[in-house]
């Protein structure tokens, strides 16, 4: 018996031969097996087997074969084929799932052939041999090419590590309408990965095919910079930035929020402004992680920004400072007309969802309660988000029960975050939430949960509209990936991506953003930003 490798010279000397052909990789799927057996008669006999159809064989011959001699030689020949295929599987570094099926076929084939009626042989034997040989040649060639595990380099392994992270975590399982497995195979075959920089370039190219601005590859320094953004301090200018919405013609990077008291805040940079250049480098095609790295630097160093507000472009020279990311600031306000002993209003400014932000909010509530506070204002304006779990935990502080957020993928709802009230600290006091176009991501999850559960009145302007959730994955060399792992819907099943959360009513433009000036809007009826307490908390 001979395994056809594409050479017609094999036909003459072979008393019988077989071909193992798979439409898919032999390592993962059961195979279709084409058996062409030349019995000791004048004309040939051909049999087609499909392992998925209980090894059913369809055979044809123009003459009755010599069954005795055929069955005498066939088992030995089939055993020899099995051995040869096992050798090939081992040599090419493949798994051996193809072997057990062939062993079963060798046992059942003898029984099946005895029961098959002979048909006229329409196709000449030599033609079948030639076709089978070409099929095997192409299959083995493709298998060897597509499965280069026996020759993987360290750079290939890093690329595969990144590929697997996206494969397992990415929200869109169509991967932007492409075969993700085929991309891997093609990239390993065609993309140069001889150096670390070439490997990084291959990973960036792979991620770019997803056409998702929030899924990004991060080199070690950028990955470290991203992780530092969830900590308590940063050295920079105090800006939170993002990409412009796709349905606009704006270029550059948009300012989501500014850290109160930071260099950008002092220079008058506002949410909604556009960063056009950083140190003369255009931001038109710059990634946000690259921009974040450029904005940060040693304390006391200078950075030049081109900032557009409306139709006006300003050139700013800012000195980097150590920006404290204290996520929570609070004040106790005494509304006008309620007297010295009247109930007070607690104001909480939440600037970001950093580590233990929920603990800081809970502590502020408990402290103000001891000062005769019986209603709260939660200010989420210019809060660009942060850690998703912290947003969920803060929602639990205000809710006695209900859904907080639905996590969805391409198939629909994948997970539900809800609360039973066990972690509630302030589930009954009147609550107002302030939002604006700088309210994004985890802030929108919190605002949506409080609005849809009718726990709070939302006042302000529509929020930013970032309805996707990213997770970060560190690779073995210190680089990493930020991957969109899900999209979310509010408890009312509203997808706010690119739309935002619509508040219940607007907030006067003159309403201050800093906590020091806020209380004046409740105390002084002559102020342009004055809000009566009853009016403020009414729906």
Secondary structure per residue as TSV (DSSP state, phi and psi in degrees):
chain	resnum	aa	ss	phi	psi
A	1	X	-	360.0	144.7
A	2	X	E	-133.4	137.5
A	3	X	E	-87.4	120.9
A	4	X	-	-71.4	125.8
A	5	X	-	-115.0	21.4
A	6	X	S	96.9	5.7
A	7	X	-	-107.0	124.8
A	8	X	T	-70.0	-14.0
A	9	X	H	-67.3	-19.0
A	10	X	H	-72.7	-21.9
A	11	X	H	-68.9	-40.9
A	12	X	H	-63.9	-40.3
A	13	X	H	-89.8	-12.4
A	14	X	-	-87.8	119.4
A	15	X	S	-66.1	-30.2
A	16	X	S	-158.4	158.3
A	17	X	E	-153.1	165.3
A	18	X	E	-145.2	155.5
A	19	X	E	-129.9	133.1
A	20	X	E	-107.0	117.0
A	21	X	E	-127.4	135.5
A	22	X	-	-129.1	135.6
A	23	X	S	-76.8	-14.4
A	24	X	S	-126.7	176.5
A	25	X	-	-60.8	135.0
A	26	X	T	-63.3	-18.0
A	27	X	T	-76.8	-15.1
A	28	X	T	-127.0	-20.6
A	29	X	S	-130.0	153.0
A	30	X	-	-66.0	149.3
A	31	X	-	-109.4	152.8
A	32	X	E	-83.2	136.1
A	33	X	E	-118.2	126.8
A	34	X	E	-106.0	114.6
A	35	X	E	-107.8	120.4
A	36	X	E	-115.8	112.2
A	37	X	E	-116.7	122.5
A	38	X	-	-93.0	107.8
A	39	X	-	-83.5	162.4
A	40	X	S	-76.2	64.3
A	41	X	S	-132.5	174.9
A	42	X	S	-68.4	-35.1
A	43	X	S	-115.9	159.2
A	44	X	-	-87.5	165.9
A	45	X	E	-125.7	138.0
A	46	X	E	-125.9	141.3
A	47	X	E	-131.2	138.4
A	48	X	E	-116.9	125.6
A	49	X	E	-116.1	144.0
A	50	X	E	-127.3	116.7
A	51	X	G	-67.5	-18.5
A	52	X	G	-81.0	-11.5
A	53	X	G	-112.9	44.8
A	54	X	T	55.9	38.9
A	55	X	T	58.8	34.9
A	56	X	E	-74.5	131.2
A	57	X	E	-114.0	134.1
A	58	X	E	-114.5	119.2
A	59	X	E	-121.8	155.6
A	60	X	E	-142.9	147.7
A	61	X	E	-159.9	143.7
A	62	X	S	-85.1	-14.9
A	63	X	S	-133.3	157.4
A	64	X	-	-72.0	126.1
A	65	X	-	-76.7	165.6
A	66	X	-	-82.1	91.6
A	67	X	H	-62.2	-38.8
A	68	X	H	-61.0	-50.8
A	69	X	H	-66.2	-35.4
A	70	X	H	-62.0	-50.7
A	71	X	H	-71.2	-21.6
A	72	X	H	-69.4	-39.1
A	73	X	H	-93.2	-23.6
A	74	X	H	-65.0	-47.4
A	75	X	H	-58.8	-41.9
A	76	X	H	-62.8	-39.2
A	77	X	H	-66.6	-41.7
A	78	X	H	-67.1	-38.0
A	79	X	H	-60.1	-38.9
A	80	X	H	-65.8	-40.7
A	81	X	H	-62.3	-44.5
A	82	X	H	-57.0	-42.6
A	83	X	H	-64.3	-43.2
A	84	X	H	-64.5	-42.0
A	85	X	H	-66.0	-37.7
A	86	X	H	-61.7	-38.8
A	87	X	H	-62.6	-44.3
A	88	X	H	-63.3	-45.1
A	89	X	H	-58.9	-42.7
A	90	X	H	-67.7	-42.0
A	91	X	H	-63.0	-39.1
A	92	X	T	-87.6	4.5
A	93	X	T	74.9	21.8
A	94	X	-	-89.9	161.7
A	95	X	-	-73.0	166.9
A	96	X	-	-114.1	35.0
A	97	X	H	-63.5	-19.4
A	98	X	H	-75.9	-15.8
A	99	X	H	-79.5	-46.8
A	100	X	H	-58.8	-37.9
A	101	X	H	-62.4	-38.6
A	102	X	H	-68.0	-35.0
A	103	X	H	-65.8	-38.8
A	104	X	H	-66.0	-38.8
A	105	X	H	-64.0	-39.6
A	106	X	H	-62.6	-31.3
A	107	X	H	-77.1	-44.0
A	108	X	H	-82.2	-19.8
A	109	X	H	-63.2	-38.9
A	110	X	H	-62.2	-38.6
A	111	X	H	-68.4	-41.0
A	112	X	H	-70.9	-40.0
A	113	X	H	-61.8	-34.1
A	114	X	H	-62.4	-27.0
A	115	X	T	-99.7	4.5
A	116	X	-	-93.9	134.2
A	117	X	-	-79.8	144.8
A	118	X	-	-83.4	140.1
A	119	X	-	-120.1	168.2
A	120	X	-	-69.2	135.5
A	121	X	-	-84.5	104.7
A	122	X	-	-80.2	-39.7
A	123	X	S	-98.7	131.6
A	124	X	-	-57.6	145.4
A	125	X	H	-59.0	-41.8
A	126	X	H	-62.0	-37.2
A	127	X	H	-64.1	-43.0
A	128	X	H	-61.9	-41.3
A	129	X	H	-60.7	-45.0
A	130	X	H	-64.3	-45.0
A	131	X	H	-61.7	-45.9
A	132	X	H	-61.8	-39.7
A	133	X	H	-63.1	-43.9
A	134	X	H	-63.5	-41.7
A	135	X	H	-60.3	-45.8
A	136	X	H	-65.5	-40.7
A	137	X	H	-60.0	-44.9
A	138	X	H	-67.5	-40.2
A	139	X	H	-66.5	-49.1
A	140	X	H	-63.3	-39.4
A	141	X	H	-62.7	-43.6
A	142	X	H	-66.7	-39.0
A	143	X	H	-63.5	-44.0
A	144	X	H	-64.1	-40.7
A	145	X	H	-68.6	-41.2
A	146	X	H	-80.0	-12.0
A	147	X	-	-124.5	76.9
A	148	X	G	-89.8	27.2
A	149	X	G	-62.9	-24.1
A	150	X	G	-73.0	-13.8
A	151	X	G	-127.2	23.7
A	152	X	-	-69.7	135.4
A	153	X	-	-95.5	174.8
A	154	X	H	-60.9	-37.0
A	155	X	H	-68.8	-39.8
A	156	X	H	-60.1	-41.4
A	157	X	H	-65.1	-37.2
A	158	X	H	-65.4	-41.5
A	159	X	H	-61.3	-44.7
A	160	X	H	-64.4	-33.2
A	161	X	H	-62.7	-43.7
A	162	X	H	-66.8	-41.7
A	163	X	H	-60.3	-44.0
A	164	X	H	-64.9	-37.7
A	165	X	H	-60.8	-44.3
A	166	X	H	-67.9	-42.6
A	167	X	H	-58.0	-41.1
A	168	X	H	-81.8	-33.2
A	169	X	H	-106.2	-23.6
A	170	X	-	-65.1	140.6
A	171	X	S	-67.7	-36.9
A	172	X	-	-93.7	104.2
A	173	X	T	-76.6	-2.0
A	174	X	T	-88.2	-8.5
A	175	X	T	49.9	52.3
A	176	X	T	60.4	36.4
A	177	X	T	75.4	31.9
A	178	X	S	-132.8	159.3
A	179	X	-	-80.9	110.4
A	180	X	H	-69.0	-34.8
A	181	X	H	-68.6	-40.4
A	182	X	H	-66.3	-36.4
A	183	X	H	-61.9	-42.5
A	184	X	H	-57.9	-47.4
A	185	X	H	-65.0	-43.3
A	186	X	H	-65.1	-39.9
A	187	X	H	-65.8	-42.0
A	188	X	H	-64.7	-27.7
A	189	X	H	-85.8	-32.7
A	190	X	H	-114.7	-27.9
A	191	X	S	-80.5	131.5
A	192	X	-	-68.9	130.2
A	193	X	-	-139.1	55.1
A	194	X	S	-91.7	-23.6
A	195	X	S	-127.6	167.7
A	196	X	H	-64.7	-37.2
A	197	X	H	-65.2	-38.9
A	198	X	H	-66.3	-36.1
A	199	X	H	-66.7	-43.6
A	200	X	H	-58.6	-42.4
A	201	X	H	-62.7	-39.4
A	202	X	H	-65.8	-38.5
A	203	X	H	-68.2	-43.2
A	204	X	H	-60.9	-41.1
A	205	X	H	-63.8	-40.3
A	206	X	H	-62.4	-47.8
A	207	X	H	-65.4	-34.4
A	208	X	H	-63.5	-25.7
A	209	X	T	-66.9	-16.1
A	210	X	T	-78.1	-17.6
A	211	X	-	54.3	45.1
A	212	X	-	-124.3	110.4
A	213	X	T	-65.2	-17.6
A	214	X	T	-95.7	-7.9
A	215	X	-	-99.2	115.1
A	216	X	E	-141.7	147.2
A	217	X	E	-88.6	138.9
A	218	X	E	-124.2	120.1
A	219	X	-	-65.9	162.8
A	220	X	H	-49.7	-43.4
A	221	X	H	-66.2	-41.1
A	222	X	H	-69.7	-36.5
A	223	X	H	-64.8	-40.5
A	224	X	H	-64.0	-38.9
A	225	X	H	-63.7	-41.7
A	226	X	H	-63.2	-43.6
A	227	X	H	-66.0	-33.5
A	228	X	H	-68.7	-19.5
A	229	X	T	-67.0	-14.7
A	230	X	T	-98.5	8.3
A	231	X	S	-100.1	-176.0
A	232	X	S	-82.8	-21.4
A	233	X	E	-138.1	151.2
A	234	X	E	-141.8	150.6
A	235	X	E	-107.7	110.5
A	236	X	E	-176.3	-144.8
A	237	X	-	-114.2	-0.3
A	238	X	-	78.9	43.1
A	239	X	E	-116.2	139.7
A	240	X	E	-111.3	123.8
A	241	X	E	-123.9	161.2
A	242	X	E	-152.9	-177.3
A	243	X	E	-87.7	147.5
A	244	X	-	-64.6	155.7
A	245	X	-	-67.8	144.2
A	246	X	T	-64.4	-26.2
A	247	X	T	-85.7	12.2
A	248	X	S	-115.6	163.8
A	249	X	-	-96.1	6.1
A	250	X	-	-70.4	144.0
A	251	X	-	-117.6	168.5
A	252	X	S	93.0	-159.8
A	253	X	E	-118.7	139.6
A	254	X	E	-94.7	143.1
A	255	X	E	-82.7	118.5
A	256	X	E	-84.5	-44.7
A	257	X	E	-159.2	164.3
A	258	X	E	-122.2	142.1
A	259	X	-	-73.2	125.0
A	260	X	T	-55.4	128.6
A	261	X	T	86.2	-6.3
A	262	X	S	-79.3	169.8
A	263	X	H	-56.1	-43.5
A	264	X	H	-66.8	-38.9
A	265	X	H	-62.4	-44.5
A	266	X	H	-65.1	-30.4
A	267	X	T	-82.0	-1.4
A	268	X	T	86.5	16.2
A	269	X	-	-71.6	132.3
A	270	X	-	-117.9	158.0
A	271	X	T	-63.6	137.3
A	272	X	T	97.4	-13.9
A	273	X	-	-69.2	161.8
A	274	X	E	-117.5	130.4
A	275	X	E	-87.1	113.0
A	276	X	E	-91.1	-29.2
A	277	X	E	-155.7	148.8
A	278	X	E	-126.4	115.2
A	279	X	T	51.0	48.8
A	280	X	T	68.6	4.5
A	281	X	E	-95.8	120.2
A	282	X	E	-63.5	142.3
A	283	X	-	-98.5	9.0
A	284	X	T	-58.3	-40.4
A	285	X	T	-119.7	18.7
A	286	X	-	-82.5	137.4
A	287	X	-	-75.0	150.5
A	288	X	H	-64.4	-30.2
A	289	X	H	-73.3	-33.8
A	290	X	H	-66.6	-42.3
A	291	X	H	-63.8	-41.4
A	292	X	H	-61.9	-39.3
A	293	X	H	-65.7	-37.9
A	294	X	H	-69.7	-33.7
A	295	X	H	-74.0	-29.3
A	296	X	-	-86.2	159.9
A	297	X	-	171.3	-175.2
A	298	X	S	-61.6	144.6
A	299	X	T	-61.3	132.3
A	300	X	T	93.7	-11.9
A	301	X	-	-78.6	163.6
A	302	X	E	-110.3	146.5
A	303	X	E	-136.6	137.4
A	304	X	E	-101.2	132.0
A	305	X	E	-125.6	141.4
A	306	X	E	-106.6	115.6
A	307	X	E	-122.3	128.4
A	308	X	E	-106.9	126.5
A	309	X	E	-120.7	109.5
A	310	X	T	65.8	-122.0
A	311	X	T	-98.8	0.2
A	312	X	E	-100.7	132.8
A	313	X	E	-113.1	127.7
A	314	X	E	-114.8	148.0
A	315	X	E	-109.9	116.1
A	316	X	E	-113.8	142.4
A	317	X	E	-114.3	109.3
A	318	X	E	-111.5	144.2
A	319	X	E	-99.8	124.3
A	320	X	-	-66.2	139.8
A	321	X	E	-132.0	166.2
A	322	X	E	-81.0	111.3
A	323	X	E	-95.9	119.1
A	324	X	E	-78.6	126.6
A	325	X	-	-100.7	51.3
A	326	X	-	-67.7	108.8
A	327	X	-	-72.1	-18.0
A	328	X	E	-128.9	129.0
A	329	X	E	-130.2	145.5
A	330	X	E	-141.1	155.1
A	331	X	E	-144.6	152.9
A	332	X	E	-105.9	123.1
A	333	X	E	-111.8	140.7
A	334	X	-	-106.8	107.0
A	335	X	-	-65.4	153.7
A	336	X	T	-68.9	142.9
A	337	X	T	83.2	6.8
A	338	X	S	-105.2	0.2
A	339	X	-	77.5	172.8
A	340	X	T	-68.9	-30.7
A	341	X	T	-98.8	5.1
A	342	X	S	-72.5	160.2
A	343	X	-	-64.7	148.1
A	344	X	E	-105.7	168.0
A	345	X	E	-112.8	131.0
A	346	X	E	-96.4	127.1
A	347	X	E	-108.1	125.2
A	348	X	E	-122.0	120.4
A	349	X	E	-101.1	114.0
A	350	X	E	-107.0	111.5
A	351	X	-	-93.1	-24.8
A	352	X	-	-164.3	161.6
A	353	X	B	-103.0	72.9
A	354	X	-	-89.8	-178.9
A	355	X	T	-59.0	130.7
A	356	X	T	66.2	23.3
A	357	X	H	-61.7	-36.6
A	358	X	H	-64.0	-38.5
A	359	X	H	-64.5	-37.7
A	360	X	H	-67.8	-38.7
A	361	X	H	-64.9	-44.6
A	362	X	H	-61.0	-41.4
A	363	X	H	-65.6	-40.5
A	364	X	H	-63.8	-39.8
A	365	X	H	-62.7	-47.5
A	366	X	H	-62.6	-39.7
A	367	X	H	-65.3	-44.6
A	368	X	H	-71.8	-29.7
A	369	X	H	-60.2	-34.9
A	370	X	T	-70.6	-9.4
A	371	X	T	-108.4	28.1
A	372	X	T	68.8	32.8
A	373	X	E	-88.5	130.0
A	374	X	E	-126.7	9.3
A	375	X	E	-154.0	155.7
A	376	X	E	-133.2	151.0
A	377	X	E	-122.0	120.6
A	378	X	E	-104.9	114.4
A	379	X	E	-97.4	109.2
A	380	X	-	-106.8	13.7
A	381	X	T	-65.0	136.4
A	382	X	T	61.5	22.3
A	383	X	-	-94.1	107.8
A	384	X	-	-84.8	5.3
A	385	X	-	107.1	-148.0
A	386	X	B	147.4	-127.2
A	387	X	-	-80.8	121.6
A	388	X	H	-57.1	-45.7
A	389	X	H	-59.2	-32.4
A	390	X	H	-68.2	-36.4
A	391	X	H	-62.0	-40.6
A	392	X	H	-66.0	-43.1
A	393	X	H	-65.3	-36.9
A	394	X	H	-69.4	-35.2
A	395	X	H	-61.1	-37.8
A	396	X	H	-64.8	-25.5
A	397	X	H	-64.0	-35.5
A	398	X	H	-98.7	-13.0
A	399	X	-	-110.2	137.4
A	400	X	S	-87.6	-23.7
A	401	X	S	-169.2	165.3
A	402	X	E	122.4	169.5
A	403	X	E	-77.0	138.7
A	404	X	E	-96.8	-47.8
A	405	X	E	-161.1	147.2
A	406	X	E	-100.8	130.4
A	407	X	E	-98.5	124.8
A	408	X	E	-125.2	154.5
A	409	X	E	-129.7	-163.0
A	410	X	T	-65.7	-16.9
A	411	X	T	-96.0	-5.0
A	412	X	E	119.3	-153.0
A	413	X	E	-68.1	125.1
A	414	X	E	-104.8	-31.4
A	415	X	E	-154.2	155.1
A	416	X	E	-128.9	126.8
A	417	X	E	-102.9	123.3
A	418	X	E	-143.0	173.0
A	419	X	E	-133.4	149.2
A	420	X	-	-107.1	5.3
A	421	X	S	92.8	-4.6
A	422	X	T	-65.1	-28.9
A	423	X	T	-100.9	11.1
A	424	X	-	-71.5	135.5
A	425	X	S	-113.6	-36.1
A	426	X	S	-137.8	71.8
A	427	X	S	-94.3	-4.0
A	428	X	S	-123.3	-24.2
A	429	X	S	-68.3	145.9
A	430	X	E	-54.8	140.2
A	431	X	E	-139.1	133.5
A	432	X	E	-118.8	137.0
A	433	X	E	-117.6	126.8
A	434	X	E	-98.6	130.8
A	435	X	E	-135.5	159.5
A	436	X	-	-152.0	-170.6
A	437	X	T	-71.1	-7.9
A	438	X	T	-91.8	-0.5
A	439	X	-	-83.3	116.3
A	440	X	-	-143.0	158.8
A	441	X	T	58.7	-118.1
A	442	X	H	-60.0	-30.4
A	443	X	H	-63.4	-37.8
A	444	X	H	-71.0	-33.5
A	445	X	H	-61.1	-46.1
A	446	X	H	-65.5	-47.5
A	447	X	H	-63.1	-41.6
A	448	X	H	-64.2	-39.8
A	449	X	H	-64.6	-42.3
A	450	X	H	-71.0	-34.6
A	451	X	H	-72.9	-50.6
A	452	X	H	-67.6	-27.0
A	453	X	T	-87.5	7.8
A	454	X	T	54.2	35.6
A	455	X	-	-90.4	-25.7
A	456	X	-	-142.0	158.7
A	457	X	E	-96.2	126.8
A	458	X	E	-95.9	128.8
A	459	X	E	-128.2	136.7
A	460	X	E	142.5	-133.7
A	461	X	S	-130.5	163.2
A	462	X	-	-54.3	143.0
A	463	X	-	-79.5	179.6
A	464	X	-	-63.8	-43.2
A	465	X	-	92.2	49.7
A	466	X	-	-107.1	95.6
A	467	X	-	-99.3	25.5
A	468	X	E	-122.6	151.9
A	469	X	E	-116.5	132.4
A	470	X	E	-111.9	148.5
A	471	X	E	-122.9	151.1
A	472	X	E	-105.2	140.1
A	473	X	E	-127.6	122.2
A	474	X	E	-87.6	133.7
A	475	X	-	-92.9	169.6
A	476	X	T	-65.1	-22.5
A	477	X	T	-97.3	8.8
A	478	X	S	95.6	-9.9
A	479	X	-	-79.1	-179.5
A	480	X	E	-162.9	178.1
A	481	X	E	-132.5	135.4
A	482	X	E	-101.0	116.6
A	483	X	E	-121.8	133.1
A	484	X	E	-71.7	111.6
A	485	X	E	-100.5	-15.9
A	486	X	E	-168.9	165.7
A	487	X	E	-116.3	160.1
A	488	X	E	-125.2	155.7
A	489	X	E	-124.8	145.9
A	490	X	-	-69.5	170.3
A	491	X	T	-56.1	-23.9
A	492	X	T	-89.5	13.8
A	493	X	-	61.1	41.2
A	494	X	-	-99.6	122.9
A	495	X	-	-87.8	110.4
A	496	X	-	-94.8	5.7
A	497	X	T	-59.9	125.9
A	498	X	T	67.4	2.6
A	499	X	T	-115.0	-45.2
A	500	X	-	89.8	175.8
A	501	X	-	-98.6	129.4
A	502	X	-	-87.9	123.1
A	503	X	-	-72.4	166.3
A	504	X	S	-71.8	-33.9
A	505	X	B	-159.5	160.2
A	506	X	-	-77.7	163.6
A	507	X	-	-112.8	137.2
A	508	X	-	-54.7	138.7
A	509	X	T	-58.4	-31.5
A	510	X	T	-76.2	-3.2
A	511	X	-	-66.7	124.7
A	512	X	-	-70.3	156.8
A	513	X	-	-101.7	-16.8
A	514	X	S	-91.8	148.2
A	515	X	H	-67.8	-25.6
A	516	X	H	-69.2	-35.9
A	517	X	H	-88.8	-14.7
A	518	X	H	-62.4	-46.3
A	519	X	T	-60.5	-29.2
A	520	X	H	-61.8	-28.6
A	521	X	H	-72.2	-17.0
A	522	X	H	-98.8	-18.2
A	523	X	H	-97.8	-32.4
A	524	X	-	-109.2	105.5
A	525	X	T	-62.5	-19.4
A	526	X	T	-85.0	-7.5
A	527	X	S	-72.3	146.2
A	528	X	T	-65.3	-21.7
A	529	X	T	-103.5	13.7
A	530	X	-	-59.5	135.4
A	531	X	-	-128.9	122.9
A	532	X	-	-69.6	139.4
A	533	X	H	-59.4	-42.5
A	534	X	H	-63.7	-42.9
A	535	X	H	-65.0	-37.8
A	536	X	H	-63.6	-41.8
A	537	X	H	-94.7	-0.8
A	538	X	-	-81.9	153.3
A	539	X	-	-89.6	360.0
